[in-house]
Amino acid sequence: MNATPQRTVLRIALFVVIVAGAASLLLFYYQSIRNFFKFHEIDFTSYVRASDWFFDGQNPYQQVARRYIYPLFLLLVIHPLTWLQSSPLLKGVSIALWSLGSFLAFFLTLGVAWQRLYQLPSIRRALIDNYGAIAIIVVMLHPYLQDEFLNGQVNLYVLGATAGFFYALQRDRLFLAALFIAVAASIKISPGLCLLILLFTRQWRTALYAAVLVPLFTVGLPLLVNADSLTYYRYFVTEVMPHITGSDFEGGFRSFSIISTFSYLLHLTWYPPLKILAVCLLAVGLFIPVWRLAPRSFSGATFHHRFAVFAAIITIIPLTFPMSEAHHLLLLTLPFLAIVAYWRQVIASATGFWRDRLSLFFLACVIGLQIGHGLKDTPIRLLCLIGMYGGMLMMLHQLRTASPDRQAEESSGIMASPTENTIPGSTSEG
C-alpha cells in the first residue's frame, strides 16, 4: 500500500530522530571521558575519592570539594575503580568502564520492557526491532543523559536496578526483586517509593527481604569495612543533611519538586525530620489516585496495564523528593517507555496521533521539559512534571475503562501487535 503524505513525513522525521539519537549516544560517551580529564571535580571523581577515604578510615562526608552525599553502599560498589587511578591511561579506563556500565543498564531497561510488552524472544531482538523507539527515547532524554555522562553520575545504575525490581516481580522472583530495589534504595533513597507497587501485587515477602537487605547494604557491609561507619552517618545527619534539606532559597525554581518550589515561594525553612514527613505525606497523597485507577485484579491485568501503574508511581518521585539536576529525571525513562508505546498504539489505530488529545498532551509535556531545562529559573519543569503525572493518570483511566474486547486485544502488549506497528524500526518480522 502506498504511504500517505502524513506517513512519509513521519518516516522522514523518524530518520532525523534516529540520526540524532545515534550521534547523541556517541557524543555522550566521548564527553564522559573528556570531562573526566578536563575537570578535576565531577561526580565520578567524588565517588572515587570518597571510596578511597572510606577504605582508608576517613570520613567521606567531610570532602570539601564536590561533597559526597549518598549512603556508604555506593563506596563499596565503586571501590574496584579506585585501583585504576595510578596513571592517566588507567583513569581513562575507569571512566570508560563506568560509562559502559551506565549504557548497559539503560539498554537493558529498554530491552526487557519491550521484550515483555511485545512478547519477543530475546532482549537483543527487542532492541533490534525497536531501534526507532530507542532513538525517540534518547532524544526525549537528551538533556538528562548528557548531564549524566558529563558528570559521571550514578542515576542510570539506579534506573536499571529500579526497573529490574519491577521486571523480577512480574516473574514472581521475589528475592531478586528485593535485591534490585535494595541496591537502588541503598544508593539513592527515592526508588524506595516503588515498594508501593506491592500494595497491588501483594508479594509481601519482597518487602520482608528488602527490609533485611537495605540495612545490610547501607549499614552492615560498610561496618565490615570501616568500624566508624555509624559515626560517619551521624555526621551526615547532623552536619550535611540540614544543609541539603533545610532551605530551598538558593535553588529557586531550579529545585523542581513541589515541596522545594513552595519552600522557595513561601520562604520556608524546614526542620529536616519535618521535611521528610512532608515528603512522605505528599507521596502518599499523589499515590492515592494511582491506587484508585489501578486494575482491580492486578495479577490478572495485562503486562501493559501493570507497567503503566508502575510508570505512574515513578512520576511521583521527582514531584516529591527534592531534586534540581537534569540527571535526576532519568527515572522518567520508564514513563517515557509507556508514553512512546501509547503513541505507537494511537498511530496504528484509526484515531491518529494528531487527533488524540492525550498523545498531544504528552508531547507538550515532553517538549516543555526540554524548554524547562534551558529555562531553569522558571517553574516550567515542575508544571510539565505535574502534567506528566496527570497524563499517566489519564492513561490508567483509559486502560481501566477499556472494553473487555480491547483488553483481550492488548493482552500481548501495551498497544497493537508489533506486526501492526507503523513506526519503522519497531516491527517484529521474525
C-alpha positions as CSV (number, residue, x, y, z in Angstrom):
1,M,0.0,0.0,0.0
2,N,1.4,3.4,-0.9
3,A,2.4,5.5,2.0
4,T,0.2,8.6,2.7
5,P,1.9,12.0,2.8
6,Q,1.4,12.0,6.6
7,R,3.2,8.7,6.9
8,T,6.0,9.9,4.7
9,V,6.6,12.9,6.9
10,L,6.5,10.6,9.9
11,R,9.2,8.4,8.4
12,I,11.4,11.4,7.5
13,A,11.0,12.7,11.0
14,L,11.9,9.4,12.5
15,F,15.0,9.1,10.3
16,V,16.2,12.5,11.6
17,V,15.5,11.4,15.2
18,I,17.4,8.1,14.6
19,V,20.5,10.0,13.3
20,A,20.2,12.5,16.2
21,G,19.9,9.7,18.7
22,A,22.8,7.7,17.4
23,A,25.0,10.9,17.3
24,S,23.9,11.8,20.8
25,L,25.0,8.4,22.3
26,L,28.4,8.7,20.7
27,L,28.7,12.3,21.9
28,F,27.8,11.3,25.5
29,Y,30.4,8.6,25.6
30,Y,33.1,11.0,24.3
31,Q,32.1,13.7,26.7
32,S,32.1,11.4,29.7
33,I,35.8,10.6,29.1
34,R,36.8,14.2,28.1
35,N,35.2,15.8,31.2
36,F,36.9,13.4,33.5
37,F,40.3,14.8,32.3
38,K,39.2,18.3,31.7
39,F,37.6,19.0,35.1
40,H,39.1,17.8,38.4
41,E,35.8,17.7,40.2
42,I,32.9,15.8,38.7
43,D,30.6,13.3,40.5
44,F,32.6,10.3,39.4
45,T,35.8,11.7,40.9
46,S,33.8,12.5,44.1
47,Y,32.7,8.8,44.3
48,V,36.2,7.5,43.8
49,R,37.8,9.9,46.2
50,A,35.2,9.2,48.9
51,S,35.6,5.5,48.4
52,D,39.4,5.9,48.9
53,W,38.8,8.0,52.1
54,F,36.3,5.4,53.4
55,F,38.6,2.4,52.9
56,D,41.5,4.4,54.5
57,G,39.5,5.0,57.6
58,Q,38.5,8.6,56.9
59,N,35.0,10.3,56.9
60,P,33.9,10.5,53.2
61,Y,31.3,13.1,54.1
62,Q,34.0,15.6,55.0
63,Q,35.2,16.2,51.5
64,V,35.4,19.9,50.8
65,A,35.2,19.8,47.0
66,R,32.2,18.1,45.4
67,R,30.8,16.8,48.7
68,Y,29.7,13.1,48.8
69,I,26.0,12.9,49.9
70,Y,24.9,9.3,49.3
71,P,24.8,6.3,51.6
72,L,28.0,4.4,52.1
73,F,27.0,1.4,50.0
74,L,27.9,3.2,46.7
75,L,31.5,3.5,48.0
76,L,31.7,-0.3,48.3
77,V,30.3,-0.8,44.7
78,I,32.7,1.7,43.1
79,H,35.8,0.8,45.1
80,P,37.4,-1.5,42.4
81,L,37.7,1.5,40.2
82,T,39.9,3.2,42.7
83,W,42.6,0.7,41.7
84,L,42.7,2.3,38.3
85,Q,43.7,5.8,39.3
86,S,47.5,5.4,39.3
87,S,48.0,6.7,35.7
88,P,46.1,8.8,33.1
89,L,45.6,5.7,31.0
90,L,44.1,3.7,33.8
91,K,42.0,6.7,34.8
92,G,40.6,6.8,31.3
93,V,39.8,3.0,31.5
94,S,38.0,3.6,34.8
95,I,35.6,6.2,33.5
96,A,35.1,4.3,30.3
97,L,34.1,1.2,32.2
98,W,31.8,3.3,34.4
99,S,30.1,4.8,31.4
100,L,29.8,1.5,29.6
101,G,28.0,0.1,32.7
102,S,25.6,3.1,32.5
103,F,24.9,2.3,28.8
104,L,24.3,-1.3,29.7
105,A,21.8,-0.5,32.5
106,F,20.0,1.9,30.1
107,F,19.6,-0.5,27.2
108,L,18.7,-3.5,29.4
109,T,15.9,-1.3,30.9
110,L,14.6,-0.6,27.4
111,G,15.2,-4.1,26.1
112,V,13.5,-6.0,28.8
113,A,10.5,-3.7,28.7
114,W,10.0,-4.2,25.0
115,Q,10.6,-8.0,25.2
116,R,7.8,-8.3,27.8
117,L,5.4,-5.7,26.1
118,Y,5.6,-7.4,22.7
119,Q,6.4,-11.0,23.7
120,L,9.7,-11.0,21.7
121,P,12.0,-14.0,22.0
122,S,15.1,-12.1,23.4
123,I,16.3,-8.7,24.7
124,R,18.6,-8.5,21.7
125,R,15.7,-8.9,19.3
126,A,13.7,-6.4,21.3
127,L,16.4,-3.8,20.9
128,I,17.0,-4.5,17.2
129,D,13.3,-4.4,16.4
130,N,12.8,-1.2,18.3
131,Y,15.7,0.9,17.0
132,G,13.4,3.7,16.1
133,A,11.8,3.8,19.5
134,I,15.3,3.8,21.1
135,A,16.2,6.9,19.1
136,I,12.9,8.7,20.1
137,I,13.6,8.0,23.8
138,V,17.2,9.1,23.6
139,V,16.1,12.4,22.1
140,M,13.4,12.7,24.8
141,L,16.0,12.1,27.4
142,H,18.8,14.1,25.7
143,P,19.5,16.8,28.4
144,Y,19.3,14.2,31.2
145,L,21.5,11.7,29.5
146,Q,24.1,14.4,28.6
147,D,24.1,15.7,32.2
148,E,24.5,12.1,33.5
149,F,27.6,11.3,31.3
150,L,29.1,14.8,31.7
151,N,29.3,14.3,35.4
152,G,29.8,10.5,35.6
153,Q,26.7,10.2,37.7
154,V,25.1,7.0,39.1
155,N,21.4,7.5,38.0
156,L,21.4,5.0,35.1
157,Y,22.5,2.3,37.5
158,V,19.7,3.3,39.8
159,L,17.3,3.2,36.9
160,G,18.4,-0.3,35.9
161,A,18.0,-1.6,39.4
162,T,14.6,0.1,39.8
163,A,13.4,-1.4,36.5
164,G,14.9,-4.8,37.4
165,F,12.8,-4.7,40.6
166,F,9.6,-4.4,38.6
167,Y,10.6,-7.0,35.9
168,A,11.6,-9.5,38.6
169,L,8.2,-9.1,40.4
170,Q,6.4,-9.9,37.2
171,R,8.2,-13.2,37.0
172,D,7.5,-13.9,40.7
173,R,11.2,-13.8,41.6
174,L,10.7,-12.1,44.9
175,F,14.2,-12.3,46.4
176,L,15.7,-11.0,43.1
177,A,13.2,-8.1,43.1
178,A,14.1,-7.3,46.7
179,L,17.8,-7.4,45.8
180,F,17.2,-4.9,42.9
181,I,15.2,-2.4,45.0
182,A,17.6,-2.7,47.9
183,V,20.5,-1.8,45.6
184,A,18.6,1.2,44.2
185,A,17.4,2.5,47.5
186,S,20.8,1.9,49.1
187,I,22.3,4.3,46.5
188,K,19.5,6.8,46.4
189,I,16.6,6.7,48.8
190,S,13.9,7.8,46.4
191,P,13.4,4.5,44.5
192,G,12.2,3.0,47.8
193,L,8.8,4.6,46.9
194,C,8.4,1.9,44.3
195,L,7.7,-0.6,47.0
196,L,4.2,0.8,46.9
197,I,3.6,-1.4,43.9
198,L,3.5,-4.3,46.5
199,L,0.1,-3.0,47.6
200,F,-1.2,-4.2,44.3
201,T,0.9,-7.4,43.8
202,R,0.6,-8.4,47.5
203,Q,4.0,-10.1,47.2
204,W,4.8,-9.2,50.8
205,R,7.9,-11.4,51.0
206,T,9.6,-9.0,48.8
207,A,9.1,-6.2,51.3
208,L,10.4,-8.5,54.0
209,Y,13.5,-9.3,52.0
210,A,14.1,-5.6,51.2
211,A,13.7,-4.7,54.9
212,V,16.7,-7.0,55.6
213,L,18.8,-6.2,52.6
214,V,18.6,-2.4,52.8
215,P,20.1,-2.2,56.3
216,L,22.6,-4.9,55.3
217,F,23.8,-2.8,52.3
218,T,23.7,0.6,54.0
219,V,25.0,-0.3,57.4
220,G,26.1,-3.9,57.8
221,L,28.5,-4.1,54.9
222,P,30.1,-0.7,55.5
223,L,30.7,-1.6,59.1
224,L,32.7,-4.7,57.9
225,V,35.0,-2.3,56.0
226,N,35.1,0.6,58.4
227,A,34.1,0.4,62.1
228,D,33.4,4.1,62.2
229,S,30.6,3.9,59.6
230,L,27.9,4.8,62.2
231,T,29.9,7.8,63.3
232,Y,30.1,9.0,59.6
233,Y,26.3,8.6,59.3
234,R,25.8,10.6,62.5
235,Y,28.0,13.4,61.0
236,F,26.0,13.2,57.8
237,V,22.7,13.6,59.6
238,T,23.8,16.4,61.9
239,E,26.1,18.4,59.5
240,V,25.3,17.5,55.9
241,M,21.6,16.8,55.9
242,P,20.5,20.2,57.3
243,H,22.4,21.9,54.5
244,I,20.6,19.7,51.9
245,T,17.0,19.7,53.3
246,G,16.8,22.9,55.5
247,S,16.2,25.5,52.8
248,D,15.4,25.8,49.1
249,F,16.0,29.6,48.9
250,E,19.2,29.3,46.9
251,G,17.8,26.8,44.4
252,G,14.8,28.8,43.4
253,F,12.8,27.1,40.7
254,R,15.9,25.0,39.8
255,S,14.6,22.7,42.6
256,F,11.6,21.3,40.7
257,S,9.8,19.2,43.4
258,I,6.5,20.5,44.8
259,I,7.8,21.0,48.3
260,S,11.0,22.7,47.2
261,T,9.1,25.1,45.0
262,F,6.6,26.0,47.7
263,S,9.5,26.4,50.2
264,Y,11.1,28.8,47.8
265,L,7.9,30.8,47.2
266,L,6.9,31.0,50.8
267,H,10.5,31.2,52.2
268,L,10.0,28.1,54.4
269,T,13.0,26.9,56.4
270,W,12.5,23.2,57.3
271,Y,13.5,21.2,60.3
272,P,14.9,18.1,58.4
273,P,12.6,15.4,60.0
274,L,9.6,17.6,59.4
275,K,10.5,18.0,55.7
276,I,11.0,14.2,55.4
277,L,7.5,13.8,56.9
278,A,6.1,16.3,54.4
279,V,7.7,14.4,51.5
280,C,6.2,11.1,52.7
281,L,2.7,12.6,53.1
282,L,2.8,14.2,49.7
283,A,4.0,11.0,48.1
284,V,1.1,9.1,49.8
285,G,-1.4,11.8,48.6
286,L,-0.1,11.5,45.0
287,F,-0.2,7.7,45.2
288,I,-3.9,7.6,46.1
289,P,-5.2,8.4,42.6
290,V,-2.9,5.7,41.2
291,W,-4.3,3.3,43.7
292,R,-7.9,4.2,42.6
293,L,-7.2,3.8,38.9
294,A,-5.1,0.6,39.2
295,P,-6.8,-2.7,37.9
296,R,-8.9,-4.4,40.4
297,S,-7.2,-7.7,39.8
298,F,-3.6,-6.7,39.4
299,S,-2.2,-10.1,38.7
300,G,-4.9,-10.7,36.1
301,A,-4.2,-7.5,34.2
302,T,-2.1,-7.2,31.0
303,F,1.6,-6.5,31.4
304,H,0.8,-3.2,29.7
305,H,-1.6,-2.2,32.5
306,R,0.8,-3.3,35.3
307,F,3.7,-1.5,33.6
308,A,1.6,1.7,33.3
309,V,0.8,1.6,37.0
310,F,4.5,1.3,37.9
311,A,5.4,4.1,35.5
312,A,2.7,6.3,37.1
313,I,4.3,5.6,40.5
314,I,7.7,6.7,39.1
315,T,6.3,10.1,38.1
316,I,5.6,10.8,41.8
317,I,9.3,10.6,42.7
318,P,10.5,13.9,41.1
319,L,7.4,15.7,42.4
320,T,8.1,14.8,46.0
321,F,11.8,14.2,46.6
322,P,14.0,17.4,46.5
323,M,15.7,17.4,43.1
324,S,17.3,20.1,40.9
325,E,19.7,18.5,38.4
326,A,18.7,17.2,35.0
327,H,20.2,13.7,35.6
328,H,17.7,13.3,38.5
329,L,15.0,12.9,35.8
330,L,16.4,9.8,34.2
331,L,13.9,7.7,36.2
332,L,11.4,9.2,33.7
333,T,12.7,6.6,31.2
334,L,10.1,4.2,32.5
335,P,7.1,6.6,32.0
336,F,8.6,7.6,28.6
337,L,8.6,4.0,27.6
338,A,4.9,3.9,28.4
339,I,4.2,7.1,26.6
340,V,6.1,6.1,23.4
341,A,4.3,2.8,23.4
342,Y,1.0,4.7,23.7
343,W,1.9,6.9,20.8
344,R,2.6,3.8,18.7
345,Q,-0.8,2.4,19.6
346,V,-2.5,5.6,18.6
347,I,-0.6,5.8,15.3
348,A,-1.7,2.3,14.5
349,S,-5.3,3.0,15.3
350,A,-8.0,4.8,13.4
351,T,-7.8,7.8,15.7
352,G,-4.4,9.0,14.5
353,F,-1.7,10.8,16.5
354,W,-2.8,14.4,15.8
355,R,-6.4,13.7,16.7
356,D,-5.7,12.1,20.1
357,R,-5.7,14.6,22.9
358,L,-3.7,12.6,25.3
359,S,-0.9,12.0,22.8
360,L,-0.6,15.7,22.1
361,F,-0.7,16.4,25.9
362,F,2.2,14.0,26.5
363,L,4.1,15.6,23.5
364,A,3.6,19.1,25.1
365,C,4.9,17.8,28.4
366,V,8.0,16.3,26.8
367,I,8.7,19.5,24.8
368,G,8.0,21.6,27.9
369,L,10.6,19.6,29.9
370,Q,13.2,20.3,27.2
371,I,12.4,24.0,27.3
372,G,12.4,24.0,31.1
373,H,15.9,22.5,31.0
374,G,17.1,25.6,29.2
375,L,15.0,28.0,31.4
376,K,15.8,26.5,34.8
377,D,14.9,29.7,36.7
378,T,11.2,29.2,35.7
379,P,8.7,26.7,37.0
380,I,8.2,25.1,33.6
381,R,9.8,21.8,34.6
382,L,7.6,21.4,37.7
383,L,4.4,22.2,35.6
384,C,5.4,19.7,33.0
385,L,6.2,17.0,35.6
386,I,2.8,17.6,37.1
387,G,1.3,17.3,33.6
388,M,3.1,14.1,33.0
389,Y,1.8,12.7,36.3
390,G,-1.7,13.7,35.3
391,G,-1.3,12.2,31.8
392,M,-0.3,8.9,33.3
393,L,-3.5,9.0,35.4
394,M,-5.5,9.6,32.3
395,M,-3.7,6.7,30.6
396,L,-4.6,4.5,33.6
397,H,-8.2,5.7,33.4
398,Q,-8.4,4.7,29.7
399,L,-7.0,1.3,30.4
400,R,-9.4,0.7,33.3
401,T,-12.4,1.7,31.3
402,A,-11.4,-0.2,28.2
403,S,-13.9,-2.8,27.0
404,P,-13.1,-6.5,27.6
405,D,-12.6,-6.9,23.8
406,R,-10.0,-4.2,23.7
407,Q,-8.3,-5.7,26.8
408,A,-8.1,-9.0,25.0
409,E,-6.5,-7.4,22.0
410,E,-3.9,-5.8,24.2
411,S,-3.1,-8.9,26.2
412,S,0.1,-9.4,24.3
413,G,1.4,-5.9,24.9
414,I,0.9,-2.2,25.5
415,M,-0.5,-1.5,22.1
416,A,-1.3,-3.0,18.8
417,S,0.7,-6.2,18.0
418,P,4.2,-5.5,16.7
419,T,3.3,-6.6,13.2
420,E,0.6,-3.9,13.0
421,N,3.0,-1.2,14.2
422,T,3.5,1.7,11.8
423,I,6.7,3.2,13.2
424,P,9.8,2.0,11.2
425,G,12.3,0.2,13.3
426,S,9.7,-1.1,15.8
427,T,8.3,-4.1,14.0
428,S,8.8,-7.7,14.6
429,E,9.4,-9.6,11.4
430,G,10.6,-12.9,12.7
